Amino acid sequence: MTNQDPYQLRPEDVAEPPSTLLESFKRIGPGMILAASIVGSGELIATTTLGAKVGYAALWIILLSCFIKPAVQAEMGRYIIATGETGLESFNHVPGPRFKVNWIVWMWIVMTLMTMFQVGAMFAGVSQVMFLLTGIGVKIWILIFLAITLALLLGGGYDRIEGIAMVKVGLFTMLTLMAALLLVRMPQYFSWNDFLGGFSFKLPGSGFADAVAVFGITGVGASELFMYPYWCVEKGYARFTGKREDTPEWNRRARGWIRVMNLDILSSMVVYTVATIAFYLLGAGVLHGMGLIPKDAEMISTLSNIYTQTLGGWSKWIFYVGAIVTLYGTIFASLAANTRIFADIARLMGFFRADDGEARVRYRKGFLLTLSIVPIVLVFSFKDPVQMVRIGGIAQAMMLPVIAIGALYLRHRRLPKQIIPPAWQTAGLWIAAIVIIWLMGYSVIKAVLAML
């Protein structure tokens, strides 16, 4: 066992939580990695494309997607800090069919394989940008980015991933927000009547499937909800709290680090909500106004209009650089998390002991090779990156009710009584679960009726 294994709770790692807001901000990070994953295919491609198709009509879905799911995320993080378990380990307790692991773990495996379409689309998108900049073929760039990804992830741990995520999130979010603010002053693309019409709480008929997909991957998507507990573990929130004890000291530490986690969630929510709304408004205003919908090999060049039509023609190159950083950062964050979760599944299935940190790293590196190559095969087989993002988004959306039910089970059946949240937080969790289940159930019924 390696002494550096972040998944072990050791007495020497126990630490008091920060006592001031400033010190607490210094200890956030997992949410920023999520934001790096979120502000990518979901925002740049899926959200903008939905706006291009339906205009401002689905704005309420975008806001709901960003605001509703952090309640589930916070409950999962609370449980992880209290128990020291990993994300899928916690869901593995939920009753139901089981073969080595339970039904939720198997559903996660299926969902993640479907999200490989999204990762493939991001490889295609970032390679399209490099083709526009260099003239070198898209397929060659895909292979180059594959090699870069393997080199970065095979040699780095949590700190490297967090650092890259911070840079990536800050750069493109600020530029896109600036473009969205300028959009408000362009009457050919924006009016307050159209904007307010986006809160009519109607599901857009022509873009319904896209709206469902966007709900699944914008804000904290199903993939990110599973990822977050692992980043909390590697950041150290559970280690700093220590093994659960029925003592006032443990209770104080647990509640203190849960407060830090909640600040982390709130901070990242502000970032990705601003970015998501900005991308959607630009798609609904500029692309819908121009009658353009991103697709196929023209996806990136079409998307570049959200900058050039607001900031000016000079900004095309800034958009290209930002698209590279955004899409590649999402590839990086997504693969970093998924390799950790697949390694954890191997542990849950009994392939190595929980205290064998070296085996965990070996499995993580092995899964990195597989999970990097599968998206490459998919992107060479499919022509339309937007459709690939949509496939992954629908898979994530269908997984959200399962996560909500699992979070409710953990809250009411397994959470230590010492750190039960206030009643308003529990109410928020129930409201989030009901909304998620309702929207996904409605989407399934509508899809079935459309086929009859």
C-alpha positions in Angstrom: 0.0 0.0 0.0 1.3 3.4 -0.9 1.5 6.0 1.8 0.1 8.6 -0.7 -3.1 6.8 -1.4 -5.8 9.5 -1.1 -8.5 7.0 -0.5 -7.3 5.9 2.9 -8.4 7.6 6.1 -5.2 7.9 8.2 -5.1 9.6 11.7 -2.2 11.7 10.7 -4.3 13.4 7.9 -7.0 14.7 10.2 -7.1 18.5 10.1 -9.3 21.2 11.5 -11.6 22.9 9.0 -10.9 26.6 8.1 -12.6 29.1 10.4 -12.9 32.1 8.0 -14.5 32.5 4.6 -11.2 33.5 3.0 -9.5 30.4 4.3 -12.4 28.3 3.1 -12.1 29.7 -0.4 -8.5 28.5 -0.4 -9.7 24.9 0.2 -12.2 24.7 -2.7 -11.3 22.9 -5.9 -13.4 19.8 -6.7 -16.2 22.0 -8.0 -13.8 23.8 -10.4 -12.8 20.5 -11.9 -16.5 19.8 -12.4 -16.9 23.2 -14.0 -14.0 22.4 -16.4 -15.9 19.3 -17.4 -19.3 21.0 -17.6 -18.2 24.1 -19.6 -17.4 22.0 -22.7 -19.5 19.9 -24.9 -22.6 20.7 -22.8 -22.2 24.5 -23.0 -20.2 25.2 -26.1 -21.9 22.6 -28.3 -25.2 21.3 -26.9 -26.5 24.5 -25.2 -25.6 26.8 -28.0 -27.1 24.4 -30.6 -30.4 24.2 -28.6 -30.5 28.0 -28.6 -29.9 28.0 -32.3 -32.8 25.6 -32.9 -35.5 27.0 -30.6 -34.5 30.5 -29.8 -35.1 31.7 -26.3 -37.9 29.3 -25.6 -35.9 26.8 -23.5 -34.1 29.4 -21.3 -36.1 28.2 -18.2 -34.8 24.6 -18.8 -31.2 25.9 -18.8 -31.7 27.7 -15.5 -33.5 24.8 -13.9 -30.7 22.4 -15.0 -28.1 24.6 -13.3 -30.0 25.3 -10.1 -31.8 22.0 -9.3 -29.1 19.4 -9.3 -26.6 20.9 -6.8 -29.0 19.8 -4.0 -28.3 16.2 -5.0 -24.6 16.9 -5.4 -24.4 18.4 -1.9 -26.1 15.3 -0.4 -23.7 13.0 -2.1 -20.7 15.0 -0.9 -22.1 15.1 2.7 -22.3 11.4 2.7 -18.8 10.9 1.3 -17.3 13.2 3.9 -19.1 11.4 6.8 -18.2 7.9 5.7 -15.0 8.1 3.7 -16.7 5.9 1.0 -16.4 6.6 -2.7 -19.2 7.6 -5.0 -20.2 4.3 -6.5 -19.4 2.5 -3.2 -22.1 4.6 -1.6 -24.7 3.8 -4.3 -23.7 0.2 -4.2 -25.7 0.0 -0.9 -29.0 0.8 -2.6 -31.2 -2.3 -2.6 -32.1 -4.1 -5.8 -30.7 -6.6 -8.4 -27.0 -7.3 -7.9 -24.3 -9.2 -9.8 -21.0 -8.5 -8.0 -22.2 -4.9 -7.8 -25.7 -3.5 -7.7 -27.9 -2.3 -10.6 -26.9 1.4 -10.2 -23.3 0.6 -10.7 -24.1 -1.4 -13.9 -26.3 1.5 -15.1 -23.4 3.9 -14.5 -21.2 1.7 -16.7 -23.7 1.7 -19.5 -24.2 5.5 -19.2 -20.5 6.2 -19.2 -20.0 4.1 -22.4 -22.7 6.2 -24.0 -20.9 9.4 -22.9 -17.9 8.3 -24.9 -19.8 9.7 -27.8 -19.5 13.1 -26.1 -15.8 12.7 -25.5 -15.4 11.7 -29.2 -17.3 14.8 -30.2 -14.9 17.0 -28.2 -11.9 15.3 -29.8 -13.5 16.1 -33.2 -14.3 19.7 -32.2 -10.9 20.6 -30.9 -9.3 19.0 -33.9 -11.6 21.0 -36.2 -10.3 24.1 -34.7 -6.7 23.0 -35.2 -7.5 22.2 -38.8 -8.8 25.7 -39.3 -5.7 27.2 -37.7 -3.0 24.9 -39.4 -4.5 23.2 -42.4 -3.4 19.8 -40.9 -6.1 17.1 -41.2 -8.6 16.6 -38.5 -7.8 12.9 -38.1 -4.2 13.7 -37.5 -5.0 16.2 -34.8 -7.3 13.7 -33.1 -4.4 11.3 -32.8 -2.1 14.2 -31.6 -4.6 15.1 -28.9 -5.0 11.5 -27.9 -1.2 11.3 -27.3 -1.2 14.6 -25.3 -4.0 13.3 -23.1 -2.3 10.0 -22.3 0.9 11.8 -21.5 -0.8 14.3 -19.1 -3.0 11.8 -17.3 -0.5 9.0 -17.0 1.8 11.3 -15.2 -0.3 13.5 -13.0 -2.5 13.4 -9.9 -5.2 15.6 -8.4 -3.2 18.8 -8.1 -2.3 18.9 -11.8 -5.9 18.3 -12.8 -7.2 21.0 -10.5 -4.7 23.5 -11.8 -5.5 22.9 -15.4 -9.2 23.1 -14.7 -8.9 26.5 -12.9 -7.1 28.0 -15.9 -9.5 26.5 -18.4 -12.7 27.6 -16.6 -11.6 31.2 -16.1 -10.3 32.0 -19.6 -13.3 31.1 -21.8 -16.1 31.9 -19.3 -15.0 35.6 -19.1 -14.8 36.0 -22.8 -18.2 34.4 -23.4 -19.8 36.5 -20.7 -18.4 39.6 -22.4 -19.9 38.5 -25.7 -23.3 37.8 -24.1 -23.4 41.3 -22.5 -22.7 42.9 -25.8 -25.5 40.8 -27.3 -28.0 42.7 -25.1 -27.2 45.9 -27.1 -27.8 44.3 -30.5 -31.6 44.6 -31.3 -31.2 42.4 -34.4 -30.4 39.4 -32.2 -31.9 40.3 -28.8 -35.1 41.7 -27.3 -36.3 41.7 -23.8 -39.7 40.3 -24.9 -38.0 37.3 -26.5 -35.8 36.9 -23.4 -38.8 37.0 -21.0 -40.6 34.6 -23.3 -38.0 32.0 -22.3 -39.7 31.8 -19.0 -43.0 30.6 -20.3 -42.3 27.1 -18.8 -43.2 25.3 -22.1 -41.1 22.5 -23.6 -40.1 23.4 -27.1 -41.7 20.9 -29.5 -39.2 20.9 -32.4 -36.2 20.8 -30.1 -37.6 18.6 -27.3 -35.0 15.8 -27.6 -32.3 18.4 -27.6 -33.8 20.1 -24.5 -33.8 16.8 -22.6 -30.2 16.1 -23.6 -29.2 19.6 -22.5 -31.0 19.1 -19.2 -28.8 16.0 -18.7 -25.5 17.6 -19.4 -25.7 21.3 -18.5 -25.2 22.3 -14.9 -24.1 19.3 -13.0 -24.9 16.4 -15.3 -25.2 12.8 -14.3 -21.6 12.1 -15.1 -20.4 15.0 -12.9 -22.7 13.9 -10.1 -20.8 10.6 -10.0 -17.4 12.4 -10.5 -17.8 14.9 -7.6 -17.4 12.5 -4.7 -14.1 11.2 -6.1 -12.7 14.7 -6.4 -13.9 15.4 -2.8 -12.0 12.3 -1.7 -8.8 13.2 -3.6 -9.0 16.8 -2.4 -9.0 15.4 1.2 -12.3 16.5 2.7 -13.0 13.0 4.1 -9.4 12.4 5.1 -9.3 15.7 7.0 -12.5 14.7 8.8 -11.2 11.3 9.8 -12.9 8.0 10.5 -16.4 8.5 12.0 -16.4 8.7 15.7 -19.3 9.5 18.1 -17.4 12.5 19.5 -18.0 16.3 19.5 -14.6 16.7 17.9 -15.5 14.5 14.9 -18.9 16.2 14.6 -17.3 19.6 14.5 -14.7 18.6 11.9 -17.3 16.9 9.7 -19.7 19.9 9.7 -16.8 22.2 9.1 -15.5 20.4 6.0 -19.1 20.0 4.8 -19.4 23.8 4.9 -16.2 24.0 2.8 -17.8 21.5 0.3 -21.0 23.5 0.1 -18.9 26.7 -0.6 -17.1 24.7 -3.3 -20.5 23.7 -4.8 -21.9 27.2 -4.7 -18.8 28.7 -6.2 -18.7 26.3 -9.1 -22.5 26.7 -9.6 -22.0 30.5 -10.1 -19.3 29.8 -12.7 -21.0 27.2 -14.8 -24.4 29.0 -14.6 -23.0 32.2 -15.9 -21.2 30.3 -18.7 -24.2 28.2 -19.5 -26.6 31.2 -19.8 -24.1 33.1 -21.8 -23.7 30.3 -24.3 -27.4 29.7 -24.6 -28.2 33.4 -25.1 -25.6 33.6 -27.8 -27.0 30.6 -29.6 -30.6 31.8 -29.2 -29.7 35.3 -30.3 -27.0 35.1 -32.9 -27.2 31.7 -34.4 -31.0 31.5 -34.3 -31.2 35.0 -35.6 -28.9 34.1 -38.5 -30.7 30.8 -39.2 -27.6 28.7 -38.5 -27.4 25.4 -36.7 -24.0 23.9 -35.9 -23.5 20.4 -37.4 -21.0 18.1 -39.1 -17.6 19.5 -40.1 -18.9 23.1 -40.0 -19.7 22.9 -36.3 -16.8 25.0 -35.1 -16.9 27.6 -37.9 -20.7 28.0 -37.3 -20.2 28.4 -33.5 -17.5 31.1 -34.1 -20.3 33.5 -35.1 -21.3 33.9 -31.4 -18.0 35.8 -31.0 -17.6 37.4 -34.4 -21.1 38.8 -34.5 -20.8 40.3 -31.0 -17.1 41.1 -30.4 -16.1 41.6 -34.0 -14.3 39.7 -36.8 -11.0 40.0 -34.9 -12.4 37.7 -32.2 -12.6 34.6 -34.4 -9.0 33.6 -33.4 -9.8 34.2 -29.7 -12.9 31.9 -30.2 -10.7 29.3 -31.7 -8.2 29.4 -28.9 -11.0 29.4 -26.3 -12.7 26.5 -28.0 -9.4 24.5 -27.9 -9.0 25.2 -24.2 -12.7 24.5 -23.4 -13.1 21.3 -25.4 -9.8 19.9 -24.6 -10.1 20.8 -20.9 -13.4 18.8 -20.8 -11.7 15.8 -22.4 -9.0 16.0 -19.8 -11.4 16.4 -16.8 -13.8 13.7 -18.0 -11.2 11.0 -18.7 -9.4 11.8 -15.4 -12.6 11.2 -13.5 -13.9 8.2 -15.4 -10.6 6.3 -15.1 -10.8 6.7 -11.3 -14.4 5.5 -11.2 -13.8 2.5 -13.4 -10.8 1.6 -11.2 -13.1 1.9 -8.2 -15.6 -0.5 -9.8 -12.8 -3.0 -10.3 -12.1 -2.7 -6.5 -15.8 -3.1 -5.7 -15.9 -6.3 -7.9 -13.0 -7.7 -5.8 -10.1 -7.3 -8.2 -8.0 -5.6 -5.6 -8.2 -4.7 -1.9 -9.5 -1.3 -0.8 -6.2 -0.6 0.9 -4.0 -1.4 -2.1 -3.3 2.1 -3.5 -0.8 0.9 -6.0 -3.3 -1.5 -7.6 -5.8 1.3 -7.8 -3.3 3.4 -9.8 -2.5 0.5 -12.1 -6.1 -0.1 -12.9 -6.7 3.6 -13.4 -3.9 3.8 -16.0 -5.1 0.7 -17.7 -8.6 2.1 -18.0 -7.2 5.3 -19.3 -5.9 3.5 -22.4 -9.4 2.0 -23.1 -11.4 5.0 -22.3 -9.2 7.2 -24.5 -9.3 4.9 -27.5 -13.1 4.2 -27.6 -14.0 7.8 -28.3 -11.4 7.9 -31.1 -13.1 4.9 -32.7 -16.5 6.5 -32.4 -15.4 9.8 -33.8 -13.9 8.1 -36.8 -17.2 6.2 -37.3 -19.7 9.1 -36.9 -19.8 12.3 -39.0 -21.8 14.6 -36.8 -20.2 15.7 -33.5 -23.5 17.5 -32.5 -25.4 14.3 -32.8 -22.7 12.5 -30.7 -23.1 15.0 -27.9 -26.9 14.6 -28.1 -26.6 10.8 -27.7 -24.4 11.2 -24.6 -26.7 13.9 -23.2 -29.8 11.7 -23.4 -28.0 8.9 -21.7 -27.1 11.2 -18.8 -30.6 12.6 -18.6 -32.1 9.2 -18.3 -29.6 8.4 -15.4 -30.6 11.5 -13.4 -33.7 10.0 -11.7 -31.7 7.0 -10.6 -29.1 9.3 -8.9 -31.9 11.3 -7.3 -33.5 8.1 -5.8 -30.1 6.9 -4.7 -29.3 10.2 -2.9 -32.7 10.1 -1.1 -31.8 6.5 0.1 -28.4 7.6 1.4 -29.9 10.6 3.1 -32.7 8.8 4.9 -31.2 5.3 5.5 -27.5 5.6 5.8 -26.4 9.1 6.7 -24.9 9.3 10.2 -27.4 11.1 12.5 -24.8 13.4 13.9 -24.6 15.4 10.6 -28.2 15.2 9.3 -28.7 18.5 7.3 -31.2 21.2 8.2 -34.8 20.6 7.2 -34.6 23.1 4.4 -31.7 21.2 2.8 -33.6 18.0 3.0 -36.7 19.7 1.4 -34.4 21.0 -1.3 -33.2 17.5 -2.0 -36.8 16.2 -2.3 -37.8 19.0 -4.6 -34.8 18.4 -6.8 -35.6 14.7 -7.0 -39.2 15.3 -7.8 -38.4 17.8 -10.6 -35.8 15.5 -12.1 -38.1 12.4 -12.0 -41.0 14.5 -13.4 -39.1 16.0 -16.3 -37.5 12.7 -17.3 -40.7 10.8 -16.9 -42.5 13.3 -19.0 -39.8 13.1 -21.7 -40.1 9.3 -21.9 -43.9 9.4 -22.2 -43.7 12.1 -24.9 -41.1 10.1 -26.8 -43.3 6.9 -26.6 -46.4 8.8 -27.8 -44.5 10.3 -30.7 -43.6 6.7 -31.9 -47.3 5.5 -31.7 
